[in-house]
Amino acid sequence: MSKQHDYYKNGDSGAPDAITDGHGDVVLALCRVCGQAEAELEETCPGPKAKADKQRAARKVHPKITMGCVAAILGVSKSMTRKQVIRQMVREYHNAESEYVANIAAEYNDKMRQAAEVAFENQFKRNIIKVDIAKPLSKIMSSHPSMARSDQFEGMGLVFIRTPFGQRDIADKRDFKSLDDQPHMYAQMQIEMHLAGAKWGVFFQWAVCAQTAKVVHLDPEFVDRCMQQLGEFYEGVYKPETKNKDHLAPLLKEIDNERVRQMIQEYDDQAVIETNAKARKAEILEELKKAAKNDSAMLSGRKLLRIPTEGSISYSKAVKELLPDADLSKYRGAPSEKWTFE
């Protein structure tokens, strides 16, 4: 049976300060039963459960470390930093809006995940069992692993599936990067095996035309070191940062006025002109090359020269390969600025 809202009234001792003025008079509607305020009131009162749900959502609960953040915390991630993990977790603690933006690689993985799982099951003749760990070995971490059984190894093993976007078009399984070349994946897999209580797992990489699998065994010493670092991060780095309100502010300050909008429009117009001019110059050069029959020539008093060039040497790659332990800090130039406008 639907009920009418029971609003706070003037003189109510429990009326929150947020709905009263300086004299203590109630100036905003707030239902004492469901907790809905003036801007969100439903036609009828949904009851005390709605109020409890709202209070629960507002309660600050420390988030757990997810598997996607493990490599960044351990300093072996290629795409995420510790600072980004801290900001993400602090914002979650304060119930702030998520700043996550899906990229093309993540969208590809979501799209192809099911096909990769089917390919794994077909190759190993084992069904994947998705597990929600009720009592994880670590209270500060969250894991939802996929598991499978084997005739060769004891107990359940972790199924660690990856659909690398950068290798989506390969046709030979030897072209996949090895696990040794992906320390971020190795670290995440070891931690996830530990949390799941597994002693072994399968690192399975899949593309439309190729797939590869590698059995990986739990490395207790490696896991112990990692778990210590993760615990130190959680208690000694993340938790103190929950008091830092900078994480709740926008990453970039917003400036919006008529002059800025005019300059942006002019910038975009000039970019189009520049792009079209470059394209036209390239077209004209091709026509001149045809007129000269693809050879050096004098064209109306101007030289058109065909100049062969050798490929440039990538000195950074050479040093990295030939002198991997070299300290190049003293060769670094003075810092400078580079601006981009997107």
Backbone hydrogen bonds in HBPLUS format (Angstrom, degrees):
<---DONOR---> <-ACCEPTOR-->    atom                        ^
c    i                          cat <-CA-CA->   ^        H-A-AA   ^      H-
h    n   atom  resd res      DA  || num        DHA   H-A  angle D-A-AA Bond
n    s   type  num  typ     dist DA aas  dist angle  dist       angle   num
A0045-CYS N   A0003-LYS O   2.79 MM  42  5.39 166.3  1.80 156.1 157.4     1
A0032-ARG N   A0006-ASP O   2.81 MM  26  5.84 167.1  1.83 163.1 159.9     2
A0008-TYR N   A0030-LEU O   3.12 MM  22  6.10 147.5  2.23 158.3 164.5     3
A0012-ASP N   A0009-LYS O   3.06 MM   3  5.72 164.8  2.09 140.4 141.5     4
A0015-ALA N   A0012-ASP O   3.39 MM   3  5.63 169.3  2.41 110.9 112.6     5
A0019-ILE N   A0016-PRO O   3.23 MM   3  5.91 162.2  2.27 116.4 120.8     6
A0020-THR N   A0017-ASP O   3.17 MM   3  5.28 166.8  2.18 109.7 113.7     7
A0027-VAL N   A0019-ILE O   2.75 MM   8  5.73 166.8  1.76 158.5 163.2     8
A0028-LEU N   A0019-ILE O   3.34 MM   9  4.89 143.2  2.48 137.2 134.2     9
A0021-ASP N   A0025-ASP O   2.94 MM   4  5.58 147.6  2.05 146.2 154.7    10
A0024-GLY N   A0021-ASP O   2.97 MM   3  5.31 164.3  1.99 115.0 119.8    11
A0038-GLU N   A0029-ALA O   2.98 MM   9  4.88 113.3  2.44 162.7 151.3    12
A0031-CYS N   A0036-GLN O   3.06 MM   5  5.59 166.2  2.08 159.3 160.2    13
A0035-GLY N   A0031-CYS O   3.03 MM   4  5.12 137.3  2.22 126.3 137.4    14
A0040-GLU N   A0037-ALA O   3.00 MM   3  5.55 152.8  2.08 117.5 126.0    15
A0051-LYS N   A0048-PRO O   3.10 MM   3  5.12 118.4  2.49  95.5 110.6    16
A0052-ALA N   A0048-PRO O   3.00 MM   4  6.34 156.2  2.05 152.2 158.8    17
A0053-ASP N   A0049-LYS O   2.86 MM   4  6.13 156.7  1.91 152.4 158.8    18
A0054-LYS N   A0050-ALA O   3.00 MM   4  6.19 154.1  2.07 142.9 149.7    19
A0055-GLN N   A0051-LYS O   2.96 MM   4  6.21 158.1  2.01 149.4 155.2    20
A0056-ARG N   A0052-ALA O   2.88 MM   4  6.06 153.0  1.96 146.3 154.0    21
A0057-ALA N   A0053-ASP O   2.98 MM   4  6.20 152.2  2.06 144.9 151.9    22
A0058-ALA N   A0054-LYS O   3.09 MM   4  6.31 145.1  2.22 141.4 150.6    23
A0059-ARG N   A0055-GLN O   3.07 MM   4  6.21 123.7  2.40 137.5 151.3    24
A0059-ARG N   A0056-ARG O   3.27 MM   3  5.15 141.5  2.43  93.0 103.7    25
A0065-ILE N   A0140-ILE O   2.75 MM  75  6.12 169.8  1.76 151.3 148.5    26
A0142-SER N   A0065-ILE O   2.91 MM  77  5.93 160.0  1.95 151.0 148.1    27
A0069-CYS N   A0066-THR O   3.04 MM   3  5.56 158.6  2.09 113.9 120.6    28
A0070-VAL N   A0067-MET O   3.30 MM   3  5.33 153.8  2.37 102.5 109.8    29
A0073-ILE N   A0069-CYS O   3.08 MM   4  6.30 162.1  2.11 159.0 163.6    30
A0074-LEU N   A0070-VAL O   3.02 MM   4  6.27 151.8  2.10 151.4 159.8    31
A0076-VAL N   A0071-ALA O   2.88 MM   5  5.19 162.6  1.91 153.5 151.4    32
A0075-GLY N   A0072-ALA O   3.10 MM   3  4.99 151.1  2.19  96.8 105.7    33
A0085-VAL N   A0081-THR O   3.15 MM   4  6.53 151.3  2.23 145.1 152.9    34
A0086-ILE N   A0082-ARG O   2.89 MM   4  6.20 164.3  1.91 159.1 162.8    35
A0087-ARG N   A0083-LYS O   3.00 MM   4  6.21 169.1  2.01 149.6 152.4    36
A0088-GLN N   A0084-GLN O   2.98 MM   4  6.09 161.1  2.01 144.4 150.0    37
A0089-MET N   A0085-VAL O   2.90 MM   4  6.12 164.2  1.92 156.7 160.3    38
A0090-VAL N   A0086-ILE O   2.85 MM   4  5.98 164.1  1.88 158.1 162.9    39
A0091-ARG N   A0087-ARG O   3.01 MM   4  6.07 162.3  2.04 147.8 152.7    40
A0092-GLU N   A0088-GLN O   3.09 MM   4  6.29 149.8  2.19 139.0 147.4    41
A0093-TYR N   A0089-MET O   2.91 MM   4  6.14 151.2  1.99 145.2 153.2    42
A0094-HIS N   A0090-VAL O   3.05 MM   4  6.35 149.1  2.15 146.9 154.4    43
A0096-ALA N   A0091-ARG O   2.76 MM   5  4.91 162.8  1.79 157.6 154.2    44
A0095-ASN N   A0092-GLU O   3.10 MM   3  4.90 159.9  2.14 102.2 106.5    45
A0107-GLU N   A0103-ASN O   3.01 MM   4  6.28 161.3  2.05 155.3 161.1    46
A0108-TYR N   A0104-ILE O   2.95 MM   4  6.07 150.6  2.03 139.2 147.2    47
A0109-ASN N   A0105-ALA O   2.97 MM   4  6.23 157.5  2.02 146.4 152.2    48
A0110-ASP N   A0106-ALA O   2.98 MM   4  6.24 161.7  2.02 151.4 155.6    49
A0111-LYS N   A0107-GLU O   3.03 MM   4  6.18 151.4  2.12 142.0 149.9    50
A0112-MET N   A0108-TYR O   2.91 MM   4  6.09 151.8  1.99 151.7 159.0    51
A0113-ARG N   A0109-ASN O   2.90 MM   4  5.61 126.3  2.19 147.0 156.3    52
A0116-ALA N   A0112-MET O   3.04 MM   4  6.30 154.7  2.10 156.1 163.8    53
A0117-GLU N   A0113-ARG O   2.96 MM   4  6.28 152.8  2.04 151.8 159.5    54
A0118-VAL N   A0114-GLN O   3.02 MM   4  6.29 157.9  2.07 149.6 155.1    55
A0119-ALA N   A0115-ALA O   3.01 MM   4  6.23 153.1  2.08 142.5 150.0    56
A0120-PHE N   A0116-ALA O   2.97 MM   4  6.24 152.9  2.04 146.5 153.4    57
A0121-GLU N   A0117-GLU O   3.00 MM   4  6.27 165.6  2.02 151.7 155.0    58
A0122-ASN N   A0118-VAL O   2.93 MM   4  6.14 152.0  2.01 147.8 155.5    59
A0123-GLN N   A0119-ALA O   3.02 MM   4  6.19 154.0  2.09 145.6 152.1    60
A0124-PHE N   A0120-PHE O   2.99 MM   4  6.16 167.4  2.01 159.7 162.4    61
A0125-LYS N   A0121-GLU O   2.79 MM   4  5.18 119.9  2.15 132.3 143.5    62
A0129-ILE N   A0147-MET O   2.73 MM  18  4.96 174.8  1.73 151.5 153.1    63
A0147-MET N   A0129-ILE O   2.65 MM  18  4.96 164.1  1.68 141.6 147.5    64
A0131-VAL N   A0145-PRO O   2.79 MM  14  5.48 174.2  1.79 173.0 175.0    65
A0141-MET N   A0138-SER O   3.44 MM   3  5.67 168.9  2.45 109.1 110.9    66
A0159-VAL N   A0146-SER O   2.73 MM  13  5.28 165.9  1.75 150.6 146.5    67
A0148-ALA N   A0157-GLY O   2.91 MM   9  5.39 142.9  2.05 146.4 156.4    68
A0157-GLY N   A0148-ALA O   2.79 MM   9  5.39 174.8  1.79 165.6 167.4    69
A0158-LEU N   A0200-TRP O   3.05 MM  42  6.52 154.9  2.11 140.4 139.8    70
A0202-VAL N   A0158-LEU O   2.78 MM  44  6.22 152.8  1.85 163.3 170.0    71
A0160-PHE N   A0202-VAL O   2.92 MM  42  5.90 163.9  1.95 160.7 165.4    72
A0204-PHE N   A0160-PHE O   2.90 MM  44  5.98 164.0  1.93 148.8 154.2    73
A0162-ARG N   A0204-PHE O   2.83 MM  42  6.24 153.5  1.90 164.0 169.4    74
A0206-TRP N   A0162-ARG O   3.00 MM  44  6.42 152.3  2.08 159.7 168.2    75
A0167-GLN N   A0164-PRO O   3.15 MM   3  5.46 152.1  2.23 106.1 114.5    76
A0168-ARG N   A0165-PHE O   3.28 MM   3  5.08 156.6  2.34 112.9 109.4    77
A0170-ILE N   A0167-GLN O   3.43 MM   3  5.65 171.8  2.43 109.8 112.1    78
A0175-ASP N   A0172-ASP O   2.91 MM   3  5.71 167.4  1.93 126.1 130.4    79
A0176-PHE N   A0173-LYS O   3.24 MM   3  5.71 166.5  2.26 111.1 115.2    80
A0181-ASP N   A0178-SER O   3.07 MM   3  5.36 140.3  2.24 102.6 113.2    81
A0182-GLN N   A0179-LEU O   3.01 MM   3  4.97 160.1  2.05 104.8 109.8    82
A0185-MET N   A0182-GLN O   2.96 MM   3  5.44 128.2  2.24 111.7 124.2    83
A0186-TYR N   A0182-GLN O   3.08 MM   4  6.43 158.5  2.13 152.5 159.3    84
A0187-ALA N   A0183-PRO O   2.99 MM   4  6.06 165.6  2.01 145.7 148.9    85
A0188-GLN N   A0184-HIS O   3.22 MM   4  6.31 164.7  2.25 138.2 142.6    86
A0189-MET N   A0185-MET O   2.90 MM   4  6.02 160.9  1.94 149.8 155.6    87
A0190-GLN N   A0186-TYR O   2.95 MM   4  6.14 161.0  1.99 152.1 156.9    88
A0191-ILE N   A0187-ALA O   3.07 MM   4  6.27 167.2  2.09 154.1 157.1    89
A0192-GLU N   A0188-GLN O   2.91 MM   4  6.05 159.1  1.96 148.3 154.7    90
A0193-MET N   A0189-MET O   2.89 MM   4  6.06 153.9  1.96 147.7 154.6    91
A0194-HIS N   A0190-GLN O   3.00 MM   4  6.23 160.3  2.04 146.9 152.3    92
A0195-LEU N   A0191-ILE O   2.96 MM   4  6.24 163.9  1.99 153.9 157.1    93
A0196-ALA N   A0192-GLU O   3.05 MM   4  6.13 146.3  2.17 140.3 149.2    94
A0198-ALA N   A0193-MET O   2.88 MM   5  4.95 158.8  1.93 152.2 149.8    95
A0197-GLY N   A0194-HIS O   3.06 MM   3  5.12 154.2  2.13 102.1 110.3    96
A0218-LEU N   A0199-LYS O   2.93 MM  19  5.05 167.6  1.94 133.1 131.4    97
A0201-GLY N   A0216-VAL O   2.77 MM  15  5.19 137.0  1.95 152.6 162.7    98
A0216-VAL N   A0201-GLY O   2.76 MM  15  5.19 170.0  1.77 151.4 154.2    99
A0203-PHE N   A0214-LYS O   2.75 MM  11  5.10 169.6  1.76 157.1 156.0   100
A0214-LYS N   A0203-PHE O   2.99 MM  11  5.10 138.5  2.17 127.3 140.1   101
A0205-GLN N   A0212-THR O   2.88 MM   7  5.34 161.6  1.92 156.9 162.8   102
A0212-THR N   A0205-GLN O   2.91 MM   7  5.34 155.2  1.97 150.0 155.7   103
A0207-ALA N   A0210-ALA O   2.75 MM   3  5.15 151.9  1.83 176.4 166.9   104
A0210-ALA N   A0207-ALA O   3.39 MM   3  5.15 155.8  2.45  97.7 104.5   105
A0223-VAL N   A0219-ASP O   2.96 MM   4  6.19 163.9  1.99 159.5 164.8   106
A0224-ASP N   A0220-PRO O   2.87 MM   4  6.05 159.0  1.92 149.6 154.9   107
A0225-ARG N   A0221-GLU O   3.17 MM   4  6.43 160.6  2.21 148.4 152.4   108
A0226-CYS N   A0222-PHE O   3.03 MM   4  6.28 161.5  2.06 150.8 156.3   109
A0227-MET N   A0223-VAL O   2.79 MM   4  5.94 166.5  1.80 160.0 163.5   110
A0228-GLN N   A0224-ASP O   3.07 MM   4  6.19 151.2  2.16 142.4 149.6   111
A0229-GLN N   A0225-ARG O   3.12 MM   4  6.41 158.6  2.17 145.5 150.9   112
A0230-LEU N   A0226-CYS O   2.84 MM   4  6.11 157.3  1.90 153.9 160.8   113
A0231-GLY N   A0227-MET O   2.92 MM   4  6.03 156.2  1.97 143.5 149.7   114
A0232-GLU N   A0228-GLN O   2.95 MM   4  6.16 159.5  1.99 149.1 154.6   115
A0233-PHE N   A0229-GLN O   2.94 MM   4  6.13 153.0  2.02 144.1 151.6   116
A0234-TYR N   A0230-LEU O   2.99 MM   4  6.19 160.7  2.03 146.4 151.2   117
A0235-GLU N   A0231-GLY O   3.04 MM   4  6.21 173.3  2.05 156.8 157.6   118
A0236-GLY N   A0232-GLU O   2.78 MM   4  5.33 148.1  1.88 136.1 147.0   119
A0237-VAL N   A0233-PHE O   2.93 MM   4  4.84 145.0  2.06 123.0 130.1   120
A0238-TYR N   A0233-PHE O   2.78 MM   5  6.09 165.8  1.80 163.5 168.4   121
A0239-LYS N   A0234-TYR O   3.18 MM   5  6.25 159.8  2.22 148.0 153.1   122
A0241-GLU N   A0238-TYR O   2.87 MM   3  5.17 124.9  2.18 106.2 121.8   123
A0242-THR N   A0239-LYS O   3.10 MM   3  5.42 158.8  2.15 109.9 116.5   124
A0243-LYS N   A0240-PRO O   3.41 MM   3  6.20 169.9  2.42 116.3 119.2   125
A0244-ASN N   A0241-GLU O   2.93 MM   3  5.12 159.4  1.97 109.3 116.2   126
A0247-HIS N   A0244-ASN O   3.41 MM   3  6.36 163.6  2.44 121.5 123.2   127
A0248-LEU N   A0245-LYS O   2.91 MM   3  5.36 154.8  1.98 112.5 120.6   128
A0249-ALA N   A0246-ASP O   3.21 MM   3  5.28 149.4  2.30 100.3 109.1   129
A0261-ARG N   A0257-ASN O   3.05 MM   4  6.31 162.3  2.08 155.7 160.8   130
A0262-GLN N   A0258-GLU O   2.96 MM   4  6.21 152.2  2.03 148.5 156.1   131
A0263-MET N   A0259-ARG O   3.02 MM   4  6.29 160.0  2.06 151.5 156.2   132
A0264-ILE N   A0260-VAL O   2.97 MM   4  6.18 156.4  2.02 150.8 157.4   133
A0265-GLN N   A0261-ARG O   3.04 MM   4  6.22 157.1  2.10 144.6 150.4   134
A0266-GLU N   A0262-GLN O   3.00 MM   4  6.28 158.1  2.05 148.5 154.4   135
A0267-TYR N   A0263-MET O   2.84 MM   4  6.03 154.7  1.91 146.3 153.8   136
A0268-ASP N   A0264-ILE O   2.92 MM   4  6.17 160.9  1.96 150.8 155.0   137
A0269-ASP N   A0265-GLN O   2.96 MM   4  6.20 154.8  2.02 144.9 152.2   138
A0270-GLN N   A0266-GLU O   2.91 MM   4  6.14 159.8  1.95 151.0 156.0   139
A0271-ALA N   A0267-TYR O   2.94 MM   4  6.18 148.2  2.04 145.3 154.6   140
A0272-VAL N   A0268-ASP O   3.08 MM   4  6.37 152.8  2.16 147.3 153.2   141
A0273-ILE N   A0269-ASP O   3.03 MM   4  6.36 161.6  2.07 149.2 154.2   142
A0274-GLU N   A0270-GLN O   2.85 MM   4  6.04 161.5  1.89 149.5 154.6   143
A0275-THR N   A0271-ALA O   2.95 MM   4  6.11 159.6  1.99 145.4 150.9   144
A0276-ASN N   A0272-VAL O   2.94 MM   4  6.13 166.8  1.95 154.2 157.6   145
A0277-ALA N   A0273-ILE O   2.87 MM   4  6.03 153.3  1.94 147.9 155.9   146
A0278-LYS N   A0274-GLU O   2.97 MM   4  6.20 160.4  2.01 150.9 155.1   147
A0279-ALA N   A0275-THR O   3.02 MM   4  6.24 159.8  2.06 148.4 154.3   148
A0280-ARG N   A0276-ASN O   2.92 MM   4  6.12 155.3  1.98 145.6 152.4   149
A0281-LYS N   A0277-ALA O   2.90 MM   4  6.10 160.2  1.94 150.8 156.1   150
A0282-ALA N   A0278-LYS O   3.02 MM   4  6.24 155.7  2.08 146.5 152.6   151
A0283-GLU N   A0279-ALA O   3.06 MM   4  6.35 152.0  2.15 143.2 150.8   152
A0284-ILE N   A0280-ARG O   2.92 MM   4  6.21 160.8  1.96 155.6 160.2   153
A0285-LEU N   A0281-LYS O   2.96 MM   4  6.17 159.4  2.00 148.7 154.2   154
A0286-GLU N   A0282-ALA O   3.09 MM   4  6.32 152.7  2.17 143.9 150.7   155
A0287-GLU N   A0283-GLU O   3.09 MM   4  6.44 151.8  2.17 145.9 153.4   156
A0288-LEU N   A0284-ILE O   2.93 MM   4  6.25 153.5  2.00 152.0 159.4   157
A0289-LYS N   A0285-LEU O   2.94 MM   4  6.18 154.0  2.01 147.6 154.6   158
A0290-LYS N   A0286-GLU O   3.08 MM   4  6.35 151.1  2.17 143.3 150.6   159
A0291-ALA N   A0287-GLU O   2.96 MM   4  6.28 153.5  2.03 143.5 151.1   160
A0292-ALA N   A0288-LEU O   2.98 MM   4  6.25 142.5  2.12 143.8 153.5   161
A0294-ASN N   A0289-LYS O   2.72 MM   5  4.90 175.8  1.72 155.6 154.1   162
A0293-LYS N   A0290-LYS O   2.95 MM   3  4.79 157.6  2.00 103.1 108.6   163
A0295-ASP N   A0292-ALA O   3.27 MM   3  5.67 134.1  2.49 107.0 116.8   164
A0297-ALA N   A0304-LEU O   2.84 MM   7  5.31 152.1  1.91 146.1 155.5   165
A0304-LEU N   A0297-ALA O   2.83 MM   7  5.31 160.8  1.87 171.1 174.7   166
A0299-LEU N   A0302-ARG O   2.69 MM   3  5.06 170.0  1.70 160.2 157.9   167
A0302-ARG N   A0299-LEU O   2.94 MM   3  5.06 159.0  1.99 109.1 116.1   168
A0318-ALA N   A0314-SER O   3.03 MM   4  6.33 156.9  2.08 149.7 157.0   169
A0319-VAL N   A0315-TYR O   2.90 MM   4  6.06 166.8  1.92 153.3 155.5   170
A0320-LYS N   A0316-SER O   3.06 MM   4  6.15 159.3  2.11 141.3 147.5   171
A0321-GLU N   A0317-LYS O   2.99 MM   4  6.16 149.0  2.09 144.8 152.4   172
A0322-LEU N   A0318-ALA O   2.77 MM   4  5.83 169.8  1.78 157.7 161.3   173
A0323-LEU N   A0319-VAL O   2.73 MM   4  5.06 149.9  1.81 133.1 142.7   174
A0326-ALA N   A0323-LEU O   3.15 MM   3  5.41 169.7  2.16 117.5 119.5   175
A0331-TYR N   A0328-LEU O   3.01 MM   3  5.45 153.4  2.08 113.8 122.3   176
A0332-ARG N   A0329-SER O   3.18 MM   3  5.37 164.5  2.21 108.6 112.8   177
